[in-house]
């Protein structure tokens, strides 16, 4: 089984690299030469997609986190399609292949990956001609949970320090964009597959608590404390970065209420943010040009671009 998973993962890497090679100019192995993390090299890759018309002055940068229930990753429509859009607007794009449950990775691996990506880009900002104070993150579905978590946990969950990695750079993204995001781990609206993939779905996993019942046949459960800790609507800090949320009311995968509660939590904390809602559009469309909502709304041009211009991230 492990051999099959390894072969499948190798094929996915190979196909992705071949099909999207034109979109990126550099593959960055974030854990290469990092003590105790060398074995993670193939599982965590940052694809650098430069701006199509680079400016002489430092540009903004965005880390793109595809979704996939923390189990797999939607690299084409959520990763590289988004990179092409940001690059076309003079913003350096970095598509993050973060570790997921498909290859037996659970929390904190995903948070380690995005924090390492943020630090790497800031430490190499001059090399990429990037303004280190304009580094944001966009995430889709479970990736939306990840970028929100990066914004909320920057000062309270320094996973790099736990690995012995010291840096003077901030772990906090300067702006975050959760799109049709997983937000909550609560039982009423939480996306169960994302919850199990993030926290571990076997009783032996350190993040899960063992407890069999007729309604919990596999003998695993999560404490309310654990669910609260990873419910983003319950953990918005006073220094949460400016946030852009987009979701569709007819989302059949992640309950729309996830975004509603995040919007309410941000409002309660007076965090600058914009919540864009559409009655129809579903889930998983990313920036795929032939999706229904992109044809109908072009939400990236109509809603996201003006917000980024208002923040001073992208020039008008």
Protein Blocks (a to p, Z undefined) as FASTA:
>chain_A
ZZmmmmmmmmmmmmmmmmmmmmpcbdcdfkgoiahilmmmmmpccdddddfbdcfbdcdd
dddddeeehmaccfklmmmmmmmmmmmnopacdddddddfklopacfklmmmmmmmmmmm
mmmmmmnopafklcccddehjlmmmmmmmmmmmmmmcfklmnopacfbdfbdfbdcdehi
afbfcfklpcfklmmmmnopafklmkbccdddfklmnopacdfklmmmmmmklmccfklc
cddddddfklckbgfklmmmmmmmmmmnopacdddddfbebjoklmafkbmklmmnomml
mmmmmmmmmnomacZZ
